[in-house]
Amino acid sequence: MSDNYATVEEGYVDRAPEFNAIKLRDIPIVFTEKDPIDNTMGAIPERTLVISSSRLGISQRLPSGDFIEVGSGYGSFYDYAQDNGVSTSTVTSNTEKLRLTYLAETQGFHKLCWSYQFNSDSTSQDFRAHIRQNGTIIFDHREEPKDVAGNFGATGTNQKKQISGFLMINLFPGVNTFQLRWRTSSAGVNASIWNVNMDCMLAVPFQSP
């Protein structure tokens, strides 16, 4: 086996992978598994974990000696969007604050995360927000903060509330559009939003039987 590989046997690695101080190098690590019946090494095809600066992948050795990719690891495909500016709406129709375009390169469960801060200049009306995936609402937020005191910028109140969450979404290869939109529940009432973040990444790749 060449010096570029580290063999994993019975939970031990005979050589630690090397990392470049400036950029993470592509490091293949070969896993040789024991056959569960006769307890011999190598009866199950070798799998290789490839770590690079942009992705994490799993490949399997063919009888020919070549490797084919059979899946990818946690976080191997990742996209994010961010808007920290304060936006205020006084209308009851939804306004888009942030859009995340995510390319799912492999089938599996992908983890969508979000967070944002918000307030509403009212003691009786709701702040409303939701996230849509390709036009379908997948998360809905409705909250009545009940505070009009003080001031934060032009929002009309000094409230600074925050919410965050995540969903595991089964995606097939292709482009997905996630939109975060918000509004007030009563015309003329300030509903504000800022520090908005969304990111999505592969969490559990699909493995065929």
C-alpha distance (Angstrom), angle and dihedral (degrees) to the residues before:
residue distance angle dihedral
M1 . . .
S2 3.83 . .
D3 3.79 125.1 .
N4 3.82 89.3 -105.3
Y5 3.79 92.3 72.7
A6 3.80 134.5 73.9
T7 3.79 116.2 -158.7
V8 3.82 117.8 -136.4
E9 3.81 113.4 -152.9
E10 3.80 127.3 163.4
G11 3.81 90.5 -14.5
Y12 3.82 97.0 -53.2
V13 3.81 129.2 112.6
D14 3.79 116.6 -151.6
R15 3.82 94.5 -154.3
A16 3.77 131.0 21.4
P17 3.85 115.5 -123.6
E18 3.78 115.4 -104.3
F19 3.80 121.0 -123.4
N20 3.78 127.1 -156.5
A21 3.81 111.6 -129.3
I22 3.81 92.1 -133.7
K23 3.80 105.0 33.6
L24 3.80 132.3 15.5
R25 3.80 107.0 -112.0
D26 3.80 124.8 -138.5
I27 3.81 102.2 -96.2
P28 3.82 119.0 -175.1
I29 3.82 115.0 -157.9
V30 3.81 115.6 -169.5
F31 3.82 118.5 -144.7
T32 3.83 116.0 -159.2
E33 3.79 110.3 -165.3
K34 3.80 129.8 -154.2
D35 3.76 119.8 -118.6
P36 3.85 105.7 -112.5
I37 3.85 91.9 -140.8
D38 3.81 107.0 47.8
N39 3.81 96.9 16.4
T40 3.81 93.2 -128.3
M41 3.77 125.1 144.3
G42 3.77 122.7 -114.3
A43 3.80 99.7 20.7
I44 3.81 89.6 114.1
P45 3.84 116.3 63.0
E46 3.78 114.6 -94.9
R47 3.76 116.9 -106.0
T48 3.76 125.4 -154.9
L49 3.79 127.2 -149.7
V50 3.81 108.5 -152.4
I51 3.80 116.6 -162.1
S52 3.80 118.7 -168.5
S53 3.79 138.3 158.8
S54 3.81 92.7 -90.6
R55 3.79 110.2 25.4
L56 3.78 148.7 19.4
G57 3.80 117.0 -137.3
I58 3.79 140.5 175.7
S59 3.81 121.6 -145.4
Q60 3.80 132.9 -178.8
R61 3.82 126.8 -141.6
L62 3.81 115.1 -119.5
P63 3.84 122.8 -145.6
S64 3.81 86.4 -102.3
G65 3.79 89.7 61.5
D66 3.80 94.0 -110.0
F67 3.82 122.7 123.8
I68 3.81 126.2 -129.6
E69 3.80 125.0 -169.7
V70 3.80 112.2 -109.8
G71 3.77 100.7 171.6
S72 3.75 147.0 -26.1
G73 3.76 133.0 -113.4
Y74 3.78 134.9 -117.1
G75 3.78 111.6 -57.7
S76 3.80 95.0 5.0
F77 3.82 92.5 133.0
Y78 3.79 115.2 40.4
D79 3.81 138.8 168.7
Y80 3.79 132.0 168.4
A81 3.80 141.4 -177.7
Q82 3.81 129.7 -162.1
D83 3.81 138.9 -174.9
N84 3.81 117.0 176.7
G85 3.81 98.1 175.4
V86 3.82 122.1 110.9
S87 3.81 113.4 -110.7
T88 3.81 124.1 -174.7
S89 3.79 128.4 -163.1
T90 3.80 129.0 -171.7
V91 3.81 97.5 -179.6
T92 3.80 131.4 89.0
S93 3.81 94.9 -132.3
N94 3.81 117.2 93.2
T95 3.80 120.6 -99.1
E96 3.80 122.6 -161.7
K97 3.81 113.1 -121.7
L98 3.81 101.2 171.4
R99 3.80 138.1 10.5
L100 3.80 126.6 -163.7
T101 3.80 119.6 -166.9
Y102 3.79 108.9 -161.5
L103 3.79 126.8 -173.0
A104 3.80 111.4 -151.4
E105 3.79 102.9 -155.9
T106 3.78 95.3 -178.2
Q107 3.82 136.3 28.5
G108 3.78 117.6 -101.4
F109 3.77 144.5 82.3
H110 3.79 112.3 -41.7
K111 3.80 122.3 -165.0
L112 3.81 116.4 -130.0
C113 3.82 114.2 -166.0
W114 3.78 130.0 -176.2
S115 3.79 141.9 173.9
Y116 3.79 136.3 174.5
Q117 3.79 143.5 160.4
F118 3.79 123.1 -126.0
N119 3.79 147.8 164.1
S120 3.80 140.2 -172.1
D121 3.81 124.9 -146.7
S122 3.80 95.8 -137.8
T123 3.79 142.1 84.7
S124 3.81 94.4 -148.7
Q125 3.85 109.4 26.4
D126 3.80 130.5 83.0
F127 3.77 133.6 -117.0
R128 3.82 106.5 -136.7
A129 3.81 129.5 -163.0
H130 3.78 137.8 154.7
I131 3.80 142.4 177.1
R132 3.79 121.4 -130.3
Q133 3.78 127.8 -159.8
N134 3.79 111.1 -155.4
G135 3.81 89.6 -25.2
T136 3.83 97.5 -44.9
I137 3.82 120.6 108.8
I138 3.82 110.8 -120.5
F139 3.82 99.3 166.5
D140 3.81 129.5 30.9
H141 3.80 126.7 -169.8
R142 3.82 124.8 -167.7
E143 3.80 121.7 169.1
E144 3.82 137.2 160.6
P145 3.83 106.5 -151.6
K146 3.88 95.5 -175.2
D147 3.80 99.3 -152.9
V148 3.80 131.3 111.4
A149 3.81 99.5 162.7
G150 3.80 124.6 119.6
N151 3.77 127.7 -0.8
F152 3.81 138.8 -93.0
G153 3.78 111.4 -172.4
A154 3.80 109.1 -58.0
T155 3.80 94.9 -30.6
G156 3.81 95.2 101.2
T157 3.82 96.4 -127.9
N158 3.79 138.0 58.9
Q159 3.83 94.2 -129.2
K160 3.81 116.0 128.5
K161 3.77 107.8 -177.4
Q162 3.79 125.2 170.0
I163 3.79 138.0 -157.7
S164 3.80 133.6 -177.5
G165 3.78 137.1 172.8
F166 3.78 147.4 146.9
L167 3.80 141.4 -139.0
M168 3.80 131.4 -157.0
I169 3.80 105.7 -135.3
N170 3.81 126.3 -170.3
L171 3.81 104.9 -133.5
F172 3.77 134.2 -179.1
P173 3.81 121.9 -148.7
G174 3.79 110.5 -69.7
V175 3.80 145.0 74.7
N176 3.82 120.1 -55.2
T177 3.80 125.9 -169.2
F178 3.80 119.4 -150.3
Q179 3.82 118.2 -169.7
L180 3.79 128.3 -170.9
R181 3.83 110.8 -156.0
W182 3.80 131.6 175.5
R183 3.82 142.2 -175.1
T184 3.78 144.7 162.8
S185 3.80 121.2 -98.8
S186 3.82 92.4 -134.9
A187 3.81 127.0 43.7
G188 3.79 114.0 -111.3
V189 3.83 95.9 25.0
N190 3.81 117.1 115.3
A191 3.81 114.5 -117.7
S192 3.81 112.2 179.6
I193 3.79 135.1 -172.5
W194 3.83 134.2 -176.3
N195 3.83 143.9 154.1
V196 3.79 90.3 47.7
N197 3.80 118.6 178.0
M198 3.79 134.0 175.0
D199 3.79 128.8 174.2
C200 3.78 135.4 168.9
M201 3.79 132.5 -166.0
L202 3.77 141.8 164.4
A203 3.81 109.9 -88.0
V204 3.83 107.8 166.6
P205 3.83 116.8 16.7
F206 3.79 118.9 -147.1
Q207 3.79 113.5 -109.0
S208 3.80 118.9 -163.3
P209 3.83 115.3 -132.4
